[in-house]
Amino acid sequence: MTDTHKASGRIAPAGLMFLAITSLGWGFNWPVTKHLVGVLPPLTLRGSTGMVGAALLALLALVSSQSLAVPREVWPRLVLAGLLNVTAWMVLMGLALLWLPAGEAALIAYTMPVWASLLAWPILGERPTALRVLALVMAFAGLGAIMGANGLSASRDKLPGILMVLGGAFGFALGTVMAKKLPIRLPPLSAAAWQIGVGCVPIVLVGFAVEHSDWTKLDSLDWALMFYSTVIQFCVAYVAWFAALSRLPASVAAIGTMAVPVIGVVASAIALREPLGAGQLAALAFTLAAVALATRG
């Protein structure tokens, strides 16, 4: 954000444009990934797209004159961030989509700011406010709405997926809070490239070791969606996110990402014909309210 914007308190239009690109890129990736896990095993899919995405981000960093050099003292922090923000997130989310519709997974995943606001208390000494406690209640209400909409038996069938998404969201939240306590002092694109690359190495190794993938079965649509998940989701959306952060207040950018689960739910309902009834709409309202309270509290 420029000094003019800071002084006037105005929101930079370019920042909002980049934020919209980010939300669209990440939001549409939920139904895309849901489709692709039916074509390729989840670990192989997530790991391979992540590694290619990391390489492209590294190339963008070099083109942007951002150094990829990592000081020795930064490596432990980089590995920790990669394991929490990438490995845990991508593995658990990819596996969860075997049990959950993409829209419901997106809703549960975006309770992450709520867990981050609570973890900030023991780790950063930021005591939870009344708004953050209310945000936790709203997040559980959203989860209850999803399970209620599915019915008891369906909820039991989906429980592994729900637990995996919650685990991934909690891990990402922990990684976010730890990044504030132990910041990774690297240029934005370089930091993203290294975190994604480091985090995807164990995913790829385990995926190739335990999964069987038949890449010849991918048709033109599958390859197009692979391109989207790799280039658009990892590169375009990440670059747009950093561009938005440089032009917008952090609180505005955080609240703006609440569009991601909305897009994920609606896109999944249209593209995959997933249910979008009263239960899903109630869960969407509760989740968005929870995130809004967490980011403002």
ROFI-554202 format. One record per atom (N, C-alpha, C): x, y, z. Coordinates in steps of 0.02 Angstrom, whole numbers, padded with zeros to 5 digits, always signed. Last residue first. Layout:
<atoms>
XYZ...
</atoms>
This chain:
<atoms>
-00585-00494+00803-00579-00495+00875-00509-00496+00901-00583-00505+00668-00594-00438+00696-00583-00435+00771-00564-00638+00643-00516-00591+00613-00525-00520+00642-00672-00696+00712-00603-00713+00730-00554-00661+00705-00783-00643+00644-00772-00627+00714-00700-00640+00736-00763-00702+00517-00767-00629+00524-00753-00608+00596-00771-00838+00550-00708-00810+00524-00706-00734+00531-00905-00846+00591-00851-00864+00637-00785-00834+00615-00975-00809+00476-00981-00767+00536-00923-00782+00585-00940-00916+00394-00919-00848+00376-00923-00801+00436-01002-01020+00466-00930-01020+00455-00904-00950+00438-01139-00987+00464-01104-00993+00528-01028-00987+00518-01162-00989+00324-01173-00928+00362-01136-00930+00429-01132-01123+00294-01095-01070+00261-01101-01005+00301-01228-01189+00369-01158-01200+00385-01115-01144+00355-01342-01146+00299-01333-01127+00369-01260-01135+00390-01317-01206+00176-01320-01133+00179-01312-01109+00251-01324-01341+00213-01261-01314+00187-01260-01238+00190-01459-01346+00256-01404-01363+00301-01338-01334+00278-01533-01312+00142-01535-01269+00201-01477-01283+00249-01423-01365+00007-01488-01354+00039-01482-01309+00100-01344-01421-00103-01340-01352-00079-01409-01334-00050-01250-01565-00150-01309-01534-00119-01295-01464-00094-01161-01560-00307-01164-01574-00236-01224-01539-00205-01131-01557-00443-01200-01570-00421-01203-01592-00348-01012-01512-00485-01014-01582-00462-01083-01603-00439-01038-01380-00526-00997-01424-00567-01005-01498-00549-01128-01327-00427-01142-01321-00499-01104-01374-00539-01071-01360-00305-01142-01375-00317-01158-01374-00391-00944-01309-00322-00953-01381-00314-01025-01402-00326-00972-01172-00327-00942-01205-00385-00951-01280-00381-01023-01153-00196-01065-01140-00254-01038-01176-00316-00910-01189-00116-00976-01221-00107-01018-01213-00170-00808-01104-00165-00800-01176-00165-00866-01213-00160-00859-00977-00141-00848-00998-00210-00842-01074-00214-00860-00986-00001-00922-00972-00037-00915-00996-00109-00725-01007+00031-00773-01061+00042-00839-01050+00007-00677-00876-00021-00653-00940-00046-00702-00997-00032-00719-00764+00044-00753-00780-00018-00734-00849-00043-00633-00745+00145-00695-00780+00163-00736-00796+00100-00532-00665+00106-00525-00736+00088-00587-00776+00109-00564-00543+00166-00580-00553+00095-00576-00625+00074-00510-00553+00291-00583-00558+00286-00603-00571+00213-00375-00536+00252-00398-00597+00286-00473-00607+00280-00375-00408+00194-00356-00465+00154-00382-00530+00185-00411-00332+00306-00454-00331+00247-00440-00392+00203-00302-00357+00390-00369-00376+00411-00417-00379+00352-00194-00301+00319-00196-00373+00330-00266-00397+00349-00236-00179+00195-00224-00196+00265-00233-00272+00275-00160-00198+00030-00218-00196+00074-00197-00206+00146-00046-00214-00044-00088-00157-00059-00147-00148-00011+00017-00330-00013+00059-00270-00017+00018-00207-00028-00084-00423-00024-00058-00407+00042-00016-00343+00042-00097-00431-00163-00151-00402-00124-00127-00381-00055+00023-00493-00196+00010-00426-00223-00046-00392-00184+00003-00614-00133+00057-00571-00109+00048-00500-00135-00105-00657-00213-00112-00650-00141-00059-00604-00112-00052-00667-00341-00104-00618-00329-00113-00605-00254+00035-00773-00317+00063-00709-00337+00012-00653-00324-00062-00872-00288-00012-00853-00238+00018-00784-00254-00134-00881-00409-00168-00861-00347-00119-00839-00294-00031-00920-00499-00069-00859-00510-00101-00835-00445+00020-01042-00429+00060-00985-00452+00019-00921-00457-00080-01132-00380-00017-01121-00344+00017-01055-00364-00192-01117-00467-00201-01119-00394-00136-01103-00358-00134-01112-00598-00180-01060-00574-00182-01059-00498-00045-01225-00601-00024-01158-00622-00069-01104-00592-00112-01338-00538-00040-01324-00531-00024-01251-00544-00246-01337-00566-00226-01349-00497-00153-01331-00485-00242-01317-00707-00273-01268-00662-00246-01276-00591-00179-01435-00749-00148-01370-00763-00176-01317-00717-00277-01524-00707-00210-01529-00678-00172-01463-00688-00377-01486-00794-00387-01473-00723-00321-01480-00685-00321-01531-00913-00337-01460-00906-00346-01442-00832-00314-01667-00886-00252-01629-00894-00264-01554-00887-00453-01696-00883-00410-01708-00825-00346-01668-00828-00489-01665-01015-00517-01627-00959-00474-01635-00897-00418-01763-01086-00402-01692-01097-00430-01649-01040-00387-01896-00965-00410-01870-01029-00395-01795-01034-00284-02016-00892-00306-01947-00890-00327-01924-00960-00230-02141-00903-00303-02137-00900-00329-02065-00900-00096-02133-00892-00122-02140-00960-00198-02134-00961-00060-02136-00761-00066-02070-00792-00096-02074-00862-00101-02223-00636-00101-02236-00708-00115-02170-00743-00022-02263-00485-00051-02210-00527-00045-02229-00600-00029-02329-00329-00020-02347-00400-00057-02296-00442+00062-02292-00178+00004-02284-00222+00022-02308-00293+00179-02302-00105+00121-02341-00083+00062-02338-00130+00279-02224-00169+00296-02288-00137+00235-02331-00124+00224-02107-00214+00253-02152-00264+00267-02221-00235+00185-02056-00085+00136-02070-00137+00163-02118-00190+00307-02036-00020+00260-02086+00006+00209-02106-00047+00361-01938-00107+00398-02000-00092+00350-02054-00067+00264-01834-00104+00281-01868-00167+00314-01935-00153+00269-01800+00032+00206-01822+00001+00220-01861-00062+00399-01756+00055+00377-01819+00086+00312-01845+00056+00392-01638-00035+00441-01693-00044+00417-01757-00010+00306-01537+00002+00282-01588-00045+00330-01646-00055+00375-01452+00088+00317-01488+00113+00293-01544+00068+00473-01400+00003+00493-01440+00060+00435-01483+00085+00386-01330-00088+00432-01382-00110+00452-01428-00054+00318-01240-00004+00280-01289-00043+00325-01346-00065+00429-01169+00048+00382-01203+00093+00344-01257+00056+00491-01118-00069+00526-01165-00026+00478-01203+00020+00388-01035-00122+00417-01089-00162+00451-01141-00118+00367-00944-00016+00313-00989-00038+00340-01048-00076+00492-00881-00011+00467-00916+00048+00412-00965+00028+00496-00824-00139+00546-00874-00120+00522-00915-00060+00391-00733-00131+00387-00788-00179+00437-00843-00162+00438-00647-00020+00374-00684-00020+00372-00743-00068+00607-00670+00045+00559-00636+00001+00496-00678-00008+00619-00719+00219+00636-00729+00149+00589-00687+00107+00616-00755+00367+00636-00692+00335+00665-00706+00266+00492-00819+00451+00538-00841+00398+00556-00779+00357+00470-00800+00628+00460-00779+00559+00514-00804+00512+00407-00867+00749+00472-00882+00719+00468-00864+00645+00282-00812+00775+00331-00819+00830+00402-00828+00804+00223-00817+00653+00227-00753+00686+00278-00754+00743+00230-00951+00626+00265-00906+00580+00270-00836+00609+00145-01002+00722+00217-01012+00731+00258-00967+00685+00024-00968+00662+00043-00937+00725+00118-00944+00737+00029-01051+00548+00021-00979+00541+00043-00943+00604+00038-01179+00603+00092-01153+00562+00089-01078+00554-00087-01184+00665-00027-01188+00705+00033-01161+00667-00167-01181+00550-00172-01128+00599-00110-01125+00643-00130-01301+00491-00116-01239+00455-00119-01180+00503-00179-01389+00590-00108-01387+00574-00088-01323+00539-00317-01361+00581-00281-01347+00644-00206-01343+00631-00342-01405+00451-00354-01334+00468-00317-01316+00532-00311-01541+00465-00274-01499+00418-00282-01425+00434-00408-01579+00561-00336-01586+00575-00294-01543+00530-00525-01552+00489-00512-01515+00551-00438-01519+00570-00508-01647+00389-00510-01576+00371-00495-01534+00433-00511-01765+00466-00452-01749+00427-00450-01674+00409-00640-01763+00519-00583-01760+00564-00519-01741+00527-00713-01775+00399-00721-01715+00441-00661-01707+00488-00673-01902+00355-00658-01843+00315-00662-01779+00356-00725-01985+00458-00653-01982+00445-00633-01920+00405-00867-01953+00448-00828-01932+00505-00752-01933+00492-00953-01997+00353-00908-01943+00334-00861-01921+00390-01028-02092+00417-00988-02113+00360-00936-02060+00342-01092-02010+00510-01044-02061+00533-01000-02083+00476-01173-01937+00425-01121-01903+00462-01069-01951+00488-01262-02034+00381-01216-02004+00333-01159-01969+00368-01330-02057+00501-01292-02111+00470-01241-02083+00421-01388-01926+00529-01342-01960+00575-01299-02012+00541-01383-01798+00402-01416-01852+00437-01366-01892+00477-01331-01688+00342-01316-01753+00312-01358-01809+00342-01367-01583+00423-01395-01586+00355-01385-01654+00323-01290-01609+00535-01363-01615+00539-01395-01620+00471-01164-01582+00486-01179-01650+00508-01254-01661+00513-01178-01444+00458-01159-01491+00405-01179-01562+00424-01211-01395+00584-01259-01387+00529-01243-01435+00472-01094-01421+00656-01156-01456+00674-01208-01452+00619-01010-01329+00594-00996-01401+00588-01058-01442+00604-01074-01212+00637-01069-01227+00566-01056-01301+00554-01053-01224+00773-01121-01223+00748-01122-01239+00674-00916-01212+00778-00945-01276+00795-01018-01280+00773-00909-01076+00741-00876-01127+00700-00905-01196+00714-00976-01014+00846-01006-01011+00779-00975-01064+00733-00885-01039+00949-00953-01065+00954-00986-01068+00885-00777-00965+00899-00770-01037+00909-00839-01070+00912-00831-00836+00905-00812-00864+00840-00806-00940+00845-00840-00817+01042-00902-00823+01003-00888-00853+00935-00704-00804+01063-00740-00860+01095-00806-00872+01058-00683-00687+00993-00650-00749+00971-00682-00810+01002-00757-00594+01066-00774-00607+00996-00744-00672+00971-00690-00593+01187-00758-00619+01186-00779-00636+01114-00520-00644+01149-00572-00596+01166-00640-00630+01165-00382-00733+01213-00441-00731+01170-00493-00681+01195-00221-00656+01227-00280-00684+01260-00341-00680+01215-00076-00693+01162-00134-00652+01144-00196-00684+01173+00039-00768+01176+00016-00729+01234-00041-00682+01218+00078-00852+01078+00098-00782+01071+00077-00739+01130+00035-00978+01128+00098-00971+01091+00123-00899+01090-00089-00971+01194-00032-01004+01227+00035-00991+01193-00156-00879+01095-00154-00868+01167-00094-00904+01199-00156-00926+00967-00115-00867+00980-00109-00853+01055-00250-01023+00960-00181-01044+00971-00136-00985+00987-00362-00943+00929-00358-00976+00994-00286-00998+01010-00335-00900+00800-00347-00849+00852-00343-00879+00922-00326-01023+00735-00266-00980+00741-00275-00928+00796-00457-01066+00738-00407-01104+00776-00344-01062+00785-00509-00966+00652-00536-00974+00720-00484-01010+00763-00445-00983+00530-00432-00923+00569-00457-00927+00641-00502-01115+00491-00433-01106+00511-00420-01042+00550-00620-01141+00438-00623-01123+00509-00553-01109+00535-00602-01187+00310-00595-01115+00322-00618-01093+00391-00631-01322+00315-00561-01300+00311-00553-01227+00329-00770-01325+00312-00735-01345+00373-00663-01319+00373-00790-01280+00178-00819-01245+00236-00782-01261+00300-00724-01377+00102-00702-01307+00100-00728-01268+00160-00801-01490+00130-00730-01488+00150-00705-01416+00152-00920-01453+00068-00919-01462+00141-00847-01460+00167-00877-01449-00067-00905-01390-00035-00902-01395+00041-00837-01581-00095-00787-01527-00096-00813-01466-00059-00895-01710+00015-00904-01667-00043-00856-01608-00038-00784-01833+00089-00826-01773+00093-00837-01742+00025-00698-01940+00068-00757-01950+00110-00808-01893+00105-00598-01895-00010-00623-01963-00025-00686-01978+00014-00560-01778+00045-00605-01774-00012-00629-01842-00036-00465-01815+00138-00532-01799+00162-00582-01798+00105-00347-01825+00064-00380-01886+00088-00452-01873+00108-00323-01687+00042-00331-01733-00014-00366-01797+00006-00312-01641+00173-00367-01616+00130-00378-01663+00071-00199-01711+00218-00263-01721+00252-00321-01696+00209-00100-01666+00125-00115-01737+00134-00185-01746+00163-00103-01526+00138-00117-01557+00073-00134-01631+00080-00077-01505+00279-00136-01476+00245-00153-01515+00181+00045-01571+00303-00016-01590+00339-00079-01567+00302+00128-01501+00205+00122-01574+00209+00056-01594+00242+00097-01357+00229+00093-01391+00164+00081-01466+00171+00104-01311+00358+00063-01274+00310+00053-01311+00244+00187-01407+00424+00122-01388+00450+00077-01358+00397+00301-01424+00343+00266-01483+00369+00195-01465+00391+00341-01291+00318+00323-01335+00263+00282-01395+00286+00371-01246+00446+00315-01215+00410+00293-01260+00352+00482-01329+00473+00423-01331+00516+00362-01303+00479+00569-01285+00371+00546-01355+00372+00483-01361+00414+00589-01153+00411+00561-01167+00345+00533-01238+00343+00649-01167+00534+00584-01134+00530+00550-01150+00464+00771-01229+00495+00724-01263+00541+00653-01232+00538+00825-01126+00402+00802-01192+00380+00756-01228+00429+00879-01013+00456+00809-01010+00434+00781-01079+00418+01013-01030+00478+00969-01026+00537+00895-01025+00520+01066-01027+00347+01065-01089+00385+01016-01087+00444+00967-00938+00224+01017-00939+00278+01010-01002+00321+00938-00976+00061+00909-00985+00127+00965-00986+00179+00912-00900-00097+00959-00922-00045+00925-00923+00023+00836-00847-00194+00813-00912-00167+00860-00938-00113+00794-00675-00213+00844-00727-00200+00812-00790-00171+00705-00603-00341+00703-00623-00271+00751-00681-00260+00684-00557-00470+00746-00539-00436+00743-00551-00361+00581-00611-00537+00567-00550-00499+00627-00526-00459+00639-00726-00584+00621-00675-00633+00608-00608-00598+00645-00794-00462+00707-00774-00495+00694-00720-00547+00508-00812-00437+00550-00775-00389+00614-00751-00422+00471-00891-00544+00444-00823-00539+00484-00781-00490+00541-01007-00507+00558-00972-00569+00533-00900-00568+00471-01038-00391+00542-01023-00387+00566-00986-00449+00347-01066-00447+00354-01009-00402+00427-00989-00394+00381-01181-00518+00359-01122-00554+00364-01060-00511+00412-01266-00411+00463-01250-00460+00445-01188-00500+00288-01273-00347+00344-01244-00312+00400-01224-00361+00213-01340-00446+00195-01272-00426+00252-01237-00391+00277-01463-00444+00280-01423-00505+00263-01350-00489+00243-01500-00312+00313-01494-00332+00321-01452-00395+00102-01502-00318+00137-01456-00273+00209-01446-00293+00075-01604-00406+00055-01536-00425+00091-01485-00381+00130-01710-00328+00158-01694-00394+00138-01624-00416+00052-01711-00209+00124-01701-00207+00153-01679-00274-00079-01731-00253-00062-01670-00216+00013-01657-00217-00066-01857-00323-00096-01797-00353-00072-01734-00318-00011-01942-00228+00024-01930-00291-00001-01866-00324-00113-01937-00132-00045-01916-00115-00005-01900-00178-00234-01983-00200-00227-01916-00171-00156-01892-00157-00226-02057-00365-00223-02064-00291-00206-01997-00260-00331-01988-00495-00265-02006-00469-00268-02015-00394-00471-01978-00507-00431-01999-00564-00362-02024-00543-00528-01927-00397-00561-01985-00426-00523-02013-00485-00456-01816-00375-00442-01873-00330-00481-01935-00351-00511-01729-00471-00447-01761-00485-00431-01818-00438-00630-01682-00412-00632-01721-00474-00568-01761-00483-00575-01613-00303-00623-01667-00291-00628-01712-00353-00502-01515-00368-00466-01567-00332-00512-01627-00319-00610-01439-00420-00559-01467-00465-00523-01525-00431-00681-01397-00307-00711-01448-00351-00661-01478-00400-00566-01314-00257-00599-01367-00218-00634-01418-00263-00528-01215-00346-00486-01274-00340-00517-01330-00299-00612-01108-00337-00627-01156-00389-00584-01219-00383-00543-01042-00229-00611-01067-00222-00627-01121-00273-00418-01001-00278-00421-01050-00225-00491-01081-00218-00461-00911-00381-00413-00965-00394-00416-01020-00342-00547-00824-00313-00572-00865-00368-00526-00925-00380-00457-00766-00222-00516-00802-00198-00545-00848-00251-00362-00706-00311-00343-00757-00262-00402-00800-00241-00443-00613-00376-00410-00665-00415-00389-00723-00369-00478-00532-00266-00531-00569-00302-00501-00626-00343-00354-00478-00237-00387-00520-00187-00442-00562-00220-00332-00401-00350-00288-00458-00337-00319-00505-00286-00436-00307-00329-00435-00348-00390-00392-00410-00379-00396-00248-00211-00459-00286-00212-00462-00331-00273-00280-00185-00257-00277-00235-00205-00338-00279-00203-00331-00093-00347-00290-00147-00373-00283-00203-00321-00397-00003-00260-00436-00046-00305-00396-00105-00332-00352+00016-00092-00327+00017-00161-00368-00029-00205-00454+00104+00015-00433+00037-00004-00412+00040-00078-00402+00247+00112-00438+00216+00057-00410+00147+00042-00334+00319+00204-00374+00265+00229-00414+00230+00176-00245+00418+00173-00316+00431+00160-00361+00378+00188-00124+00363+00209-00144+00426+00237-00219+00438+00230-00117+00247+00135-00115+00243+00207-00142+00307+00239-00121+00297+00005-00176+00255+00029-00177+00250+00104+00000+00366+00005-00063+00402-00008-00122+00362+00018+00093+00269+00024+00083+00316+00078+00018+00354+00069+00026+00111-00040+00065+00171-00044+00050+00217+00014+00042-00059+00000+00000+00000+00000+00044+00062+00000
</atoms>
